[in-house]
Amino acid sequence: MLTEEHQKSFVLRRGRITSNQKNALDTLWDRYVLKEGENVDSFLSDKHSVLDIGFGAGETTTYLAKNMPNSSILGAEVYLSGIGSTLSRSNEEKLTNIKILNSDIVPFLEEKISDCSFDLVLMFYPDPWPKRKHHKRRLFQEGFINLIQRKLRKDGIFYFKTDWNHYYEEAKKLPFEKKKWKVLDEGQLDILLQELPETSFEKKALKAKRDLNKIILQKV
Protein backbone atom coordinates (compact mmCIF):
# COMPACT_ATOMS: atom_id res chain seq x y z
CA MET A 1 0.00 0.00 0.00
CA LEU A 2 1.16 3.52 -0.76
CA THR A 3 -1.29 5.59 1.25
CA GLU A 4 0.80 6.35 4.35
CA GLU A 5 3.88 7.48 2.43
CA HIS A 6 2.13 8.86 -0.62
CA GLN A 7 2.74 12.50 -1.43
CA LYS A 8 0.67 14.14 -4.11
CA SER A 9 2.48 14.16 -7.43
CA PHE A 10 0.86 17.46 -8.40
CA VAL A 11 0.27 20.96 -7.07
CA LEU A 12 -2.98 22.57 -8.05
CA ARG A 13 -2.28 25.84 -9.83
CA ARG A 14 -4.76 28.47 -10.88
CA GLY A 15 -4.88 28.23 -14.65
CA ARG A 16 -6.84 30.22 -17.16
CA ILE A 17 -10.16 28.62 -18.08
CA THR A 18 -11.65 29.60 -21.42
CA SER A 19 -15.33 30.36 -21.88
CA ASN A 20 -15.75 27.10 -23.82
CA GLN A 21 -14.12 25.11 -21.02
CA LYS A 22 -16.25 26.84 -18.38
CA ASN A 23 -19.43 26.15 -20.32
CA ALA A 24 -18.47 22.47 -20.63
CA LEU A 25 -17.69 22.25 -16.90
CA ASP A 26 -21.05 23.83 -16.06
CA THR A 27 -23.20 21.76 -18.41
CA LEU A 28 -21.44 18.42 -18.84
CA TRP A 29 -19.87 17.69 -15.44
CA ASP A 30 -22.68 15.47 -14.18
CA ARG A 31 -22.74 13.47 -17.41
CA TYR A 32 -19.08 12.47 -17.46
CA VAL A 33 -17.35 13.11 -14.12
CA LEU A 34 -17.44 10.39 -11.47
CA LYS A 35 -19.53 11.22 -8.44
CA GLU A 36 -18.45 10.55 -4.88
CA GLY A 37 -19.21 6.92 -4.09
CA GLU A 38 -20.06 5.99 -7.69
CA ASN A 39 -19.47 2.32 -8.48
CA VAL A 40 -16.55 2.34 -10.91
CA ASP A 41 -16.28 -1.44 -11.16
CA SER A 42 -19.64 -1.62 -12.93
CA PHE A 43 -18.33 0.79 -15.58
CA LEU A 44 -15.16 -1.26 -16.11
CA SER A 45 -16.33 -4.84 -15.64
CA ASP A 46 -16.51 -7.32 -18.53
CA LYS A 47 -15.16 -4.74 -20.99
CA HIS A 48 -11.78 -3.85 -22.41
CA SER A 49 -10.83 -1.03 -20.03
CA VAL A 50 -8.35 1.84 -20.28
CA LEU A 51 -7.03 4.27 -17.67
CA ASP A 52 -5.43 7.52 -18.88
CA ILE A 53 -3.61 9.22 -15.99
CA GLY A 54 -3.13 12.98 -16.21
CA PHE A 55 -4.75 13.33 -19.62
CA GLY A 56 -4.11 17.07 -20.07
CA ALA A 57 -6.40 18.42 -22.79
CA GLY A 58 -7.80 14.94 -23.43
CA GLU A 59 -6.61 14.39 -26.99
CA THR A 60 -5.52 10.80 -26.29
CA THR A 61 -8.45 10.00 -24.01
CA THR A 62 -11.12 11.03 -26.48
CA TYR A 63 -9.24 9.48 -29.41
CA LEU A 64 -9.27 6.10 -27.68
CA ALA A 65 -12.91 6.45 -26.66
CA LYS A 66 -13.90 7.26 -30.25
CA ASN A 67 -11.82 4.50 -31.84
CA MET A 68 -12.55 1.84 -29.21
CA PRO A 69 -16.33 2.21 -28.82
CA ASN A 70 -16.72 -1.14 -27.05
CA SER A 71 -14.14 -0.23 -24.41
CA SER A 72 -14.54 1.67 -21.16
CA ILE A 73 -12.21 4.68 -20.99
CA LEU A 74 -11.45 6.24 -17.59
CA GLY A 75 -9.48 9.48 -17.63
CA ALA A 76 -7.89 10.99 -14.51
CA GLU A 77 -7.03 14.69 -14.31
CA VAL A 78 -6.85 17.28 -11.52
CA TYR A 79 -6.80 20.46 -13.60
CA LEU A 80 -10.17 21.93 -14.54
CA SER A 81 -8.99 23.47 -17.80
CA GLY A 82 -8.05 20.04 -19.14
CA ILE A 83 -11.27 18.50 -17.90
CA GLY A 84 -13.26 21.28 -19.55
CA SER A 85 -11.56 20.65 -22.90
CA THR A 86 -12.16 16.91 -22.60
CA LEU A 87 -15.81 17.34 -21.67
CA SER A 88 -16.28 19.56 -24.72
CA ARG A 89 -14.59 17.04 -27.04
CA SER A 90 -16.54 14.14 -25.55
CA ASN A 91 -19.82 15.95 -26.11
CA GLU A 92 -18.93 16.95 -29.69
CA GLU A 93 -18.01 13.33 -30.52
CA LYS A 94 -21.11 12.02 -28.67
CA LEU A 95 -18.95 9.66 -26.62
CA THR A 96 -20.76 7.39 -24.19
CA ASN A 97 -17.90 5.15 -23.07
CA ILE A 98 -15.85 7.69 -21.13
CA LYS A 99 -15.75 8.69 -17.45
CA ILE A 100 -13.53 11.27 -15.78
CA LEU A 101 -11.93 11.22 -12.34
CA ASN A 102 -11.12 14.58 -10.78
CA SER A 103 -8.92 13.54 -7.85
CA ASP A 104 -5.58 12.07 -6.84
CA ILE A 105 -5.06 8.80 -8.71
CA VAL A 106 -3.13 6.81 -6.07
CA PRO A 107 -5.74 6.63 -3.27
CA PHE A 108 -8.42 6.13 -5.91
CA LEU A 109 -6.64 3.06 -7.30
CA GLU A 110 -5.94 1.71 -3.85
CA GLU A 111 -9.42 2.20 -2.44
CA LYS A 112 -11.87 2.18 -5.36
CA ILE A 113 -10.48 -0.08 -8.07
CA SER A 114 -10.44 -3.87 -7.90
CA ASP A 115 -7.29 -5.70 -8.93
CA CYS A 116 -7.13 -6.87 -12.56
CA SER A 117 -9.46 -4.11 -13.80
CA PHE A 118 -7.56 -2.53 -16.71
CA ASP A 119 -6.16 -3.75 -20.03
CA LEU A 120 -4.23 -0.55 -20.68
CA VAL A 121 -2.88 2.22 -18.44
CA LEU A 122 -1.39 5.37 -19.98
CA MET A 123 0.64 8.00 -18.15
CA PHE A 124 1.95 10.62 -20.57
CA TYR A 125 4.16 13.52 -19.46
CA PRO A 126 3.49 13.65 -15.72
CA ASP A 127 5.01 16.49 -13.72
CA PRO A 128 8.79 15.73 -13.78
CA TRP A 129 9.52 17.55 -10.51
CA PRO A 130 12.95 18.60 -11.82
CA LYS A 131 14.45 19.80 -8.53
CA ARG A 132 16.34 17.05 -6.68
CA LYS A 133 14.51 17.74 -3.40
CA HIS A 134 11.21 17.08 -5.18
CA HIS A 135 12.13 13.83 -6.97
CA LYS A 136 10.29 11.85 -4.29
CA ARG A 137 7.07 13.40 -5.60
CA ARG A 138 7.46 11.81 -9.02
CA LEU A 139 4.66 9.37 -9.68
CA PHE A 140 6.78 6.81 -11.53
CA GLN A 141 8.23 5.07 -8.45
CA GLU A 142 8.56 1.39 -7.57
CA GLY A 143 5.53 1.38 -5.27
CA PHE A 144 3.35 3.03 -7.91
CA ILE A 145 4.46 0.59 -10.59
CA ASN A 146 3.61 -2.32 -8.29
CA LEU A 147 0.18 -0.76 -7.76
CA ILE A 148 -0.37 -0.45 -11.52
CA GLN A 149 0.74 -4.06 -11.96
CA ARG A 150 -1.97 -5.22 -9.57
CA LYS A 151 -4.68 -3.21 -11.32
CA LEU A 152 -3.79 -4.51 -14.79
CA ARG A 153 -5.23 -7.71 -16.20
CA LYS A 154 -2.90 -10.41 -17.51
CA ASP A 155 -1.05 -9.17 -20.63
CA GLY A 156 -2.18 -5.63 -19.81
CA ILE A 157 0.00 -2.70 -20.93
CA PHE A 158 1.47 0.23 -18.98
CA TYR A 159 2.60 2.97 -21.38
CA PHE A 160 4.68 5.87 -20.01
CA LYS A 161 6.04 8.94 -21.79
CA THR A 162 8.17 11.81 -20.53
CA ASP A 163 10.08 14.64 -22.19
CA TRP A 164 12.33 15.00 -19.13
CA ASN A 165 15.47 12.95 -19.71
CA HIS A 166 16.49 12.65 -16.05
CA TYR A 167 13.03 11.34 -15.13
CA TYR A 168 13.31 8.77 -17.93
CA GLU A 169 16.80 7.63 -16.93
CA GLU A 170 15.76 7.22 -13.29
CA ALA A 171 12.57 5.38 -14.26
CA LYS A 172 14.58 2.92 -16.37
CA LYS A 173 16.59 1.96 -13.28
CA LEU A 174 13.55 0.58 -11.49
CA PRO A 175 13.54 -3.21 -11.08
CA PHE A 176 10.97 -4.38 -13.61
CA GLU A 177 10.89 -7.98 -12.39
CA LYS A 178 10.72 -10.50 -15.21
CA LYS A 179 8.13 -12.52 -13.32
CA LYS A 180 5.88 -9.43 -13.31
CA TRP A 181 6.76 -7.42 -16.44
CA LYS A 182 7.90 -7.77 -20.02
CA VAL A 183 9.47 -4.68 -21.63
CA LEU A 184 8.03 -3.90 -25.07
CA ASP A 185 8.98 -1.70 -28.02
CA GLU A 186 6.40 0.66 -29.53
CA GLY A 187 6.29 -1.51 -32.66
CA GLN A 188 4.85 -4.37 -30.59
CA LEU A 189 1.79 -2.34 -29.64
CA ASP A 190 -1.58 -2.41 -31.35
CA ILE A 191 -1.56 -0.13 -34.39
CA LEU A 192 -4.09 2.16 -32.68
CA LEU A 193 -1.53 2.90 -29.95
CA GLN A 194 1.22 3.44 -32.50
CA GLU A 195 -0.89 6.11 -34.20
CA LEU A 196 -2.02 8.15 -31.20
CA PRO A 197 -2.64 11.81 -32.02
CA GLU A 198 0.10 14.30 -31.26
CA THR A 199 -1.01 16.23 -28.20
CA SER A 200 -0.58 19.96 -27.69
CA PHE A 201 2.02 19.17 -25.02
CA GLU A 202 4.01 16.96 -27.41
CA LYS A 203 4.01 19.72 -30.02
CA LYS A 204 5.48 22.14 -27.47
CA ALA A 205 8.10 19.56 -26.40
CA LEU A 206 9.12 18.91 -29.99
CA LYS A 207 9.29 22.63 -30.74
CA ALA A 208 11.60 22.99 -27.75
CA LYS A 209 13.64 20.05 -29.13
CA ARG A 210 13.05 17.87 -26.09
CA ASP A 211 13.13 14.07 -26.44
CA LEU A 212 9.88 12.09 -26.20
CA ASN A 213 11.03 9.14 -24.09
CA LYS A 214 8.89 6.01 -23.69
CA ILE A 215 8.74 3.02 -21.37
CA ILE A 216 6.24 0.27 -22.27
CA LEU A 217 5.61 -2.62 -19.90
CA GLN A 218 3.36 -5.65 -20.29
CA LYS A 219 2.09 -7.57 -17.29
CA VAL A 220 3.26 -11.18 -17.44
C-alpha positions in Angstrom: 0.0 0.0 0.0 1.2 3.5 -0.8 -1.3 5.6 1.3 0.8 6.3 4.3 3.9 7.5 2.4 2.1 8.9 -0.6 2.7 12.5 -1.4 0.7 14.1 -4.1 2.5 14.2 -7.4 0.9 17.5 -8.4 0.3 21.0 -7.1 -3.0 22.6 -8.1 -2.3 25.8 -9.8 -4.8 28.5 -10.9 -4.9 28.2 -14.6 -6.8 30.2 -17.2 -10.2 28.6 -18.1 -11.7 29.6 -21.4 -15.3 30.4 -21.9 -15.8 27.1 -23.8 -14.1 25.1 -21.0 -16.3 26.8 -18.4 -19.4 26.1 -20.3 -18.5 22.5 -20.6 -17.7 22.3 -16.9 -21.0 23.8 -16.1 -23.2 21.8 -18.4 -21.4 18.4 -18.8 -19.9 17.7 -15.4 -22.7 15.5 -14.2 -22.7 13.5 -17.4 -19.1 12.5 -17.5 -17.4 13.1 -14.1 -17.4 10.4 -11.5 -19.5 11.2 -8.4 -18.5 10.5 -4.9 -19.2 6.9 -4.1 -20.1 6.0 -7.7 -19.5 2.3 -8.5 -16.5 2.3 -10.9 -16.3 -1.4 -11.2 -19.6 -1.6 -12.9 -18.3 0.8 -15.6 -15.2 -1.3 -16.1 -16.3 -4.8 -15.6 -16.5 -7.3 -18.5 -15.2 -4.7 -21.0 -11.8 -3.9 -22.4 -10.8 -1.0 -20.0 -8.4 1.8 -20.3 -7.0 4.3 -17.7 -5.4 7.5 -18.9 -3.6 9.2 -16.0 -3.1 13.0 -16.2 -4.7 13.3 -19.6 -4.1 17.1 -20.1 -6.4 18.4 -22.8 -7.8 14.9 -23.4 -6.6 14.4 -27.0 -5.5 10.8 -26.3 -8.5 10.0 -24.0 -11.1 11.0 -26.5 -9.2 9.5 -29.4 -9.3 6.1 -27.7 -12.9 6.4 -26.7 -13.9 7.3 -30.2 -11.8 4.5 -31.8 -12.6 1.8 -29.2 -16.3 2.2 -28.8 -16.7 -1.1 -27.1 -14.1 -0.2 -24.4 -14.5 1.7 -21.2 -12.2 4.7 -21.0 -11.5 6.2 -17.6 -9.5 9.5 -17.6 -7.9 11.0 -14.5 -7.0 14.7 -14.3 -6.8 17.3 -11.5 -6.8 20.5 -13.6 -10.2 21.9 -14.5 -9.0 23.5 -17.8 -8.0 20.0 -19.1 -11.3 18.5 -17.9 -13.3 21.3 -19.6 -11.6 20.6 -22.9 -12.2 16.9 -22.6 -15.8 17.3 -21.7 -16.3 19.6 -24.7 -14.6 17.0 -27.0 -16.5 14.1 -25.5 -19.8 16.0 -26.1 -18.9 16.9 -29.7 -18.0 13.3 -30.5 -21.1 12.0 -28.7 -19.0 9.7 -26.6 -20.8 7.4 -24.2 -17.9 5.2 -23.1 -15.8 7.7 -21.1 -15.7 8.7 -17.5 -13.5 11.3 -15.8 -11.9 11.2 -12.3 -11.1 14.6 -10.8 -8.9 13.5 -7.9 -5.6 12.1 -6.8 -5.1 8.8 -8.7 -3.1 6.8 -6.1 -5.7 6.6 -3.3 -8.4 6.1 -5.9 -6.6 3.1 -7.3 -5.9 1.7 -3.9 -9.4 2.2 -2.4 -11.9 2.2 -5.4 -10.5 -0.1 -8.1 -10.4 -3.9 -7.9 -7.3 -5.7 -8.9 -7.1 -6.9 -12.6 -9.5 -4.1 -13.8 -7.6 -2.5 -16.7 -6.2 -3.8 -20.0 -4.2 -0.5 -20.7 -2.9 2.2 -18.4 -1.4 5.4 -20.0 0.6 8.0 -18.2 1.9 10.6 -20.6 4.2 13.5 -19.5 3.5 13.6 -15.7 5.0 16.5 -13.7 8.8 15.7 -13.8 9.5 17.6 -10.5 13.0 18.6 -11.8 14.5 19.8 -8.5 16.3 17.0 -6.7 14.5 17.7 -3.4 11.2 17.1 -5.2 12.1 13.8 -7.0 10.3 11.8 -4.3 7.1 13.4 -5.6 7.5 11.8 -9.0 4.7 9.4 -9.7 6.8 6.8 -11.5 8.2 5.1 -8.5 8.6 1.4 -7.6 5.5 1.4 -5.3 3.4 3.0 -7.9 4.5 0.6 -10.6 3.6 -2.3 -8.3 0.2 -0.8 -7.8 -0.4 -0.4 -11.5 0.7 -4.1 -12.0 -2.0 -5.2 -9.6 -4.7 -3.2 -11.3 -3.8 -4.5 -14.8 -5.2 -7.7 -16.2 -2.9 -10.4 -17.5 -1.1 -9.2 -20.6 -2.2 -5.6 -19.8 0.0 -2.7 -20.9 1.5 0.2 -19.0 2.6 3.0 -21.4 4.7 5.9 -20.0 6.0 8.9 -21.8 8.2 11.8 -20.5 10.1 14.6 -22.2 12.3 15.0 -19.1 15.5 12.9 -19.7 16.5 12.6 -16.1 13.0 11.3 -15.1 13.3 8.8 -17.9 16.8 7.6 -16.9 15.8 7.2 -13.3 12.6 5.4 -14.3 14.6 2.9 -16.4 16.6 2.0 -13.3 13.5 0.6 -11.5 13.5 -3.2 -11.1 11.0 -4.4 -13.6 10.9 -8.0 -12.4 10.7 -10.5 -15.2 8.1 -12.5 -13.3 5.9 -9.4 -13.3 6.8 -7.4 -16.4 7.9 -7.8 -20.0 9.5 -4.7 -21.6 8.0 -3.9 -25.1 9.0 -1.7 -28.0 6.4 0.7 -29.5 6.3 -1.5 -32.7 4.9 -4.4 -30.6 1.8 -2.3 -29.6 -1.6 -2.4 -31.4 -1.6 -0.1 -34.4 -4.1 2.2 -32.7 -1.5 2.9 -30.0 1.2 3.4 -32.5 -0.9 6.1 -34.2 -2.0 8.1 -31.2 -2.6 11.8 -32.0 0.1 14.3 -31.3 -1.0 16.2 -28.2 -0.6 20.0 -27.7 2.0 19.2 -25.0 4.0 17.0 -27.4 4.0 19.7 -30.0 5.5 22.1 -27.5 8.1 19.6 -26.4 9.1 18.9 -30.0 9.3 22.6 -30.7 11.6 23.0 -27.7 13.6 20.1 -29.1 13.0 17.9 -26.1 13.1 14.1 -26.4 9.9 12.1 -26.2 11.0 9.1 -24.1 8.9 6.0 -23.7 8.7 3.0 -21.4 6.2 0.3 -22.3 5.6 -2.6 -19.9 3.4 -5.6 -20.3 2.1 -7.6 -17.3 3.3 -11.2 -17.4 
